[in-house]
């Protein structure tokens, strides 16, 4: 004759254990996906912050020195970032212009007018995630 304890043991086949293992596996996959996505968002945010700082410093250089960066103050064409201990050199590209149109009016200034473009890039493009160009129309 069968006892009640024998019937209970016979009906347990491990279905609950298998379901719980699958649930844990799915939760771990979801957790890994969330952690990967959040880490990529943090890296993108850091890159954008560094790019913003670099662009602000480059615009400041253009506003303060303008065309003199082309001739005498090429040594001023560097920026510093909070995360870096060394300065980052800029490439200064200058084009001469005899006239500039602002608000529909043409201004002639000879050698004092011109287009100055500051370009920077890290050695392996890992610092900014690419090239940063300030002063270019395109």
N, C-alpha and C positions, 0 to 999 in steps of 0.2 A: 504494500500500500504506500501511496505517495504522501509525504507530509507537505504542509504549506510552504515550508522553507525550500524544498526541492523544486517546486513549481516556480517560485520566484527566481531562483538561480537559472533555471532552464530558459526563461523568457528573456533574460538580459543578453543581448547580442552585441552591445557596444555601439548602438546607433547614436546615442546621445554623445558619446565620446568622439565619434567621427564628426558629428555636426559641430561640436565645440571646436575641434581642431580646424575645420574649414572656416569657421567664424573668426578664429584667431588669425589664420592665414590672410583672410580678406582684410581684416582690420590692420594688419601689419603692412600690407600692400598700400592701403589707403594712407596710412601714416607716413610711409616713405614718399609717396607722391606729394603729400602736403609739405613735408620738410624740404623736398627738392624744389618745389615751386616757390616756397618762401625764401629759400637761400638765393635763388635766381633773382627774385625781386629785390633783395637786399643788395646784391651786387650791382644791379641796374641802377638802383637809387644812389649808390656810392659813385658810380661812373657819372651820373647826371650831376651830382653835386660838384665833383671835380671839374667837369666840363663848364659848369656855371662859374666857378671861381676863376678858371683859366680865361674864359671869355670876358669876364669883368675886368681882369687885370690887363688883358690885351686891349680892350676898349679904352681903359684908363691911359695906357701908353700912347695910343693914337690921339686921344684928346689932349694930353699934355705936350707931346712932342711932335706929332704930325709928320710933316715932310723932313724934319731934321733927323729923324731916324734913318733916312736914306743916306745922309752924308756924314755927319759928324758923330752922332750918338748911337752907332750900331752896337756899342757895348751895353747900352740901356735895354736892348731888345731881349730881355730875359724875364721870366716869371718864376715865382716860387709858390709852391703848393703846401698846405699844412701837413700833408702826409709825406713830403719829400724833404730830405736834408740838403739836397743840391738844387741849384737853379736849373731851369729848363730853357735852353736857348730857343729863340724864335728865328724864323727865316723871314727877312724883310725883302719884299718885292716892291719896287717903285716904278711907276710909269709917269712920264712928264705929260702935262696937259697945259694947253695955252688958254683954254676957256672951260668954265664949269657952268652948267645951267642949274639954278636953284629957284624953284617957284616960278618958272617961266622966264626968268631973267638970266642973261648970260653975263658972267663975270670973267674978266680977263685979268690974269695976274702973272703971266710969264712963268718963271721958274718956281714961284712960290706955290703954285697950284699943282696938283697931281694926285695920283691915286696911290695910296700906300696899303699894302696887304700884308698882314702878319699871319704866319702859318707856323703851327707847332705840331710836333708828333713825337711820341716816345720812340725809343729805339726799336721796340717790338710791337708797338701799337697796343700794349696791354694797359697802359696807364689811363688813357682816355677812351680806349676802344676804337680809335681811328684818328683821323686828321681833324684839327680844328683850324678854321680859317676865319679871320675877322678883317673886314674892310673890303671884301669882295662883293660885287653886285650880284653874282649868280649864286 
